[in-house]
């Protein structure tokens, strides 16, 4: 079997997986917790009498455990497939989210709740759904990933808006409980219907016939310069995005915005990310990831600078839109780069490791913002750091694209001469 064989590329089952993945990812861990919890930082801090840094720790603990466990999830996906993992995650995720509504104002118990949610985050991350798409698509992988991840961007928008409306009406525990129930009501049936592994590939996995699957061994892939320039770039974009998703609402309510209006600005990030995902689907397959990163990653730097420079309402929405334009594009680019450059042989493990590294950005981003506010008297120093990080991400992604192009040229030359690539 060739990793590039378009045997099922664009078939009915393939598109069922992609569209189902879009719906499932709309209520997966990213929209359900990562993009929504920022709206609860200030209400929880006020209710419990804590600092924002203390409340942000649960977010960071969840992200740390999710990042640390993702490589193990990747190993499981390479051995057993994605369907069982996705179904299990769709059941346990809403149950884990409901734990938060029974937590008292006790910091150790609060952190313990974060540990439990973080353990669920390992399997409820987008890794399992995303790992399905390279099984079913090759030539149109960029489009398929963009469609699948479109759901995640829509979920960021829709769930953030819903949380904001509920918080304007109910206390934070009631609002959180309602949304947890919605996550389960949508996620479980979608997982049962749409989560399907490619049968021939799964058979090879179960038979431990990895040598029959095209692609590089894990060790060789991990030694690649492409891996270690692309992944830090995606890490930096994740850091910026997580920082803004978590602290944009507190930043704006500090400026006098009501919570539902601040939620609208947060939702703007998710809404505009849909346009970024559409753009990534059009550009990835045609131009590659370097062009896409060079176009979109600097937008986040400009957005952070605008927030730093102006409190004007229009400027704030423009800044949120610019941050959202690059938000999630790194998630689209990651499987595309790994599939195109390294094949399917160790895709689950490689994606698990890469996604774990990238997720560390979601650990550090909120902490940087919280520490800036609590320790330095405001968000200004953190916004300056985030601006620099987004610029560096653009530089690294262009370097990674150049290395990938050079490596592909060497491989083609080796193949044409009959030598090992």
N, C-alpha and C positions, 0 to 999 in steps of 0.2 A: 504494500500500500504506500502510495506517495503522499507526503504531507501536502502537496500542491494539486492533487487530483480533484478536479471539480465535479466529483461523482454525484454529490448531493447539493452542490453549491446553488442556492436559490430554489431548491425543491420545496414542496408544500410543508413537509415536516420541518425543514430548516426555518422557514418563515414563521411557522407556529412557535418554534423555540424562541426566535428573535422577538416576536410581538408579545408572547407570554412573558419573556424575560423583561421586556419594558414595563409591563404591568407589575410583575413581581418586584422589580427593582424600585418601583415607585413607593412601595411600602416596606422596603428592606431596611437594614440597620441605618444606612446613611440618612435617608429622609426621616425615619422614625425617631432617631436619637441625635445623630451628629448635627443635622441641620435644624432641629427643633429645640434642643436643650438650651441654646443661648437665650431664648425668650423667657426661660424660667430662672436664669441666674439671679436676676434682681428680686423677683418675688420670693424665691427660696431664701436668699440672703436676708431679706427683710423679715420673713416669717420666723427664721431660726436665730436671727441676730448675729449672723456671721459676715465675714468679709467676702468679697467676690472671688478672691483667690481660693478661699476654702471651698466655696461651692464649685469652682472650676476644677477642683481636684477630682471629683467623680468623673467628669468628662475625660480627664487625662488618664485616670486609672483604667477606664473602659478602653481608651485608645491604646494604652500600653499593652494590655492583655490581648486585645484584638490583633495588634501588630505582631506580638510575640508568638501568638498561636497560629497565625496564617500560614507559615511554612509547613506546620504539621497538617493543616487542612489541605494544603497543596499536595502533600504526599498521599493523603487519603483519597483525594480526587483522582490522582494518577493510578491508584490501585483499585478503587471501588466505583468510580464514577460520581456524577453530581446529583442524580435524582434523589437518592435517599437523604443526602445532606440537606438539600433544599427543602424537602418536605418536613424534615425534623426541625429545621430552623424556623420555618413558617409557623410551626406550632409553639415552640418555646419562646420565640421573640416577644409576642404580646404578654405572655405570662411573666417574663423577666421585667418588662417595662412596668407592669402593674406593681412590682415590688416597691417602686419609688413612692407610691401613694401611701404606704403604711409606715414609712420611715419616720421616726421621731427626731426631734432636734438634738440628736446625739451624734457627734462627729465620727467616732469609730464605727457606729452602726451604719451611718451614711456611707462611709468608705467601704464597708463590707457589702453593702448593696451594690456599690460600683463594681466590686470584684465579681459578684454573681452576674451582673449585666455584662461585664467584660468577657466572662467565660462564654456566654451566649453569643457575644459579638464575633467570636472566632468562627462559628459556623454560619452566623447570620450576615456576615459581610457579603459584598457583591461577588466575591471570588468564585463561588460555586456557579452562579448564573453566568458570569462572564466566561468561565472556563468551558461552558457549553458552546459558545459561539464559534471559536476556532475549530471545533469538531465538525461543524456543519457548513462553514464558509471558508473560502480561500480568496478568490479573485475579488469578491465583494465584501470582504471582511470589514473594511472601514465603514461601509454603509450599514452592515449588520450590527456592528458595535455601536454606531451612532444611534440606530433605532432602539437597540436594547437599552443603552444608557440614557436615551431621551426620557425614558420612564423615570429614571432617577432624578433628572433635572426637573421634570414635571412634579414629581413627588416633593422635591425641595420646596417648590413654589406652593403647591396645593396644601401640603401639611403645615407649612409655616403660616400661611394665611388662616387655615382652620384653627391652629393653636392660638393665633392672635385674637381671632373673633371669640373663641371660647374664654380666653383669659380676660377679655373685656367684660364678660358676663359672669363667669364662675370663678371660684378660688382655684389656685394652681393645681391642687390635687384632683379636683373634679375634671378640670380640663385635660389633664394628663391621662386620667382613666378612660375618658371617652375616646381619645385618640388611640390608646393602646388597643381598645376593642375593635376599632375600625381597621387597624393594621392586621389583626388576625382574621377579620371577616373577609378581607380582600386577599391576603397573602396565601391562606391555606388552600382554597379551591384552585387558585392559579397554579400553585406548585403541583397539585395533583394532575392538572390537565397538561401543562406546558413543559415541565422539567423532563427532558428526554435526552439520554446519552445516545451517541451514534453507535449502533449495535456492533459493527465490525471493529471499531476502535476499542470499545469496551471489552470485546472478546479477547483481543490481543493484550489488553491490560490485565485481565483476569488470568490469562495464561502466562503472565510474566514475560511475554515476547516483545520486550521493549526494542530489541534490535531490529524488529520488523517495522518499526514506526520511524519514519524519516525525521531527522533532526539531530542536533548536537547532544552529546551526553551532558549531564548537569555540570560536572566539573569544568568542562571546556567552555560552556556558556558563561559560567560565573567568572572565568578569567578574561572575558571579553572586555575591551575598552568601551564598546558600545553600551554594555550593561552599566558600567560604572561612571558613565557620563550622563546617560539618559535618566537613570533612576534618581540621582541627586537632583536633577532638574525638576522631575515630577514631585519629589519630596518638598522642594521649596515652594512650588505652587500649592501643594496641599497645606503647607504651613500657613501661607498667606490666607488661603480660603477658610481654613478652620478658625484662624484668629478672628476673621471678620464675621463669620457666621455666629460665633459665640459671643462676641463683644460689641457688634454693631448696635444691637438693640439697647444695651446699657449705655453706650456712648451717646445715642440719640435721646434717650429718656433723660440723661443728665443735662442735655441741652433744652429740655422742656417738652419734648415730643410725648404725646400719649402712647401707651403701649401698643394699641392696635395700629397706630400710624407707623410706629417704629417697626412693627411686624411687617408692614407693607414694604418698607425699605429692605428688610431681610428677604422677604419673598421676591423682591425685584432681582436679587442675586440669582435665585433659582429660576425665575422666569426668563431672564436674559441668557442664562446658561443653555436654555433650549435652543436659542439661536446659535450659540457657540457649538453645540452638538451637531446641529444641522450643517453648519459650516465645516466641521471636522469630517462629517460623513462625505461631503462633496470633495474635500481636498485631500484626505488621507490616501485614498486609493489612487488618486491621480498624481499628486505632487509629493507625497511622503510627509513624515512627521516634522522634519526640520523647518519646512516652509510654514507649517501650521503653528509651531511653537514660536517662530520668529515674529509671526503676525499677532498672536494673541497674548503671549505671556507678558510683553511690556504693558498691555492694557491694565493689568493689575497694579503695576507700579504707578501708573498715572492715576488710577482710582485712589490708591493710598495717599498720594500727594495731594489730591483734591480734598480728601477728608481732613488732611492736616492743615491745608491752607484756608479752607472756607467752611463756615457753618450755614451758608445759604441753602435753603430747602432744595432748590433746583440742582445745585451743585452736588448735594448729598445723593440725590437720585441718580445723577449722571455717574458719580463715583461708584455707587452700588451696581449700576449697569456695567461699567467697565470691569469691575471685579468679577461679576457674573459671566462676562463674555468668555473668560478663560477658565471659569470654574467647571470642573468636570472633564475638560478636554484632556487633561493628563490621564484621567481614567480611561478615556477612549484610546489614547495613544499607547498606553502601556501594553494591552494585549496585542495590539497591532504590531508593535515593534518586536515583541517576544515571538509572536507567531511567524512573522516574515523573516526575522533574522535567525531564529534558533529552532523553528519547526515545532512539531507536536510531541516529540519523544519524551521530553521532561517538562511539558508546558505547565502542568498543574503545580509541580514543585517550584519551578522557576517563577511562575506568577505569584505563588504564595510568598516566596522570599522577597520578590520585588515589591509586592503590595504591602508586605510587612514593613519594609524600609520606608516606603512612601507614607504609610500610616503614622510613622513616628512624627511626621509633620503635624498631624492632627493632635498629637500630645503636646508638642512644644508651642504651637501657635497660641492656643488659649492661655497657657501659662505665661507666655511673654506679655500678652495684653494685660492679664490680671496683675502680674508683678509690676508692670509699668504704671498701672493705675494706683495700686496700693503702696508701692515703694517710691515712685518718682512723681506722684502727684497728678498724673493724667496719662492719656493714651498717646501723646505726642512722640515720645522716644520710641515706643513700639512701632508706630506707623512709619517712622523713618527707617527702622530696621527692616520692616516688611517691604518697603519700597526697594531697598537694596537687594533683598532676596529675590524679588520678582525679576529685576534686571539680570542678576546672575543666572537665574533659571533660563532666561532667553539665550544667554551666551552658551550655556552648557548644552542645551538642546540642539543648537546649531552645530556644535562640535560633535555631538553624538551622531547626528545625521551625516556629517562628513566622514566619520570613522566607519559608519555602516556602509556608505557608498564605496569606500576604499576596500573594505572587507569583501563586499559582494563582487567587486571587480577582480580581486585576487582569486576568489572562489571560481568565477567564470573562466578565468585564464587557466587555472589548474585543471578544471574539467575538460577544457578544450584540448589541453596537452596530454590528457590521460593520467595526470598525477593526482595523488590524494589532495583534497581541498584543504 
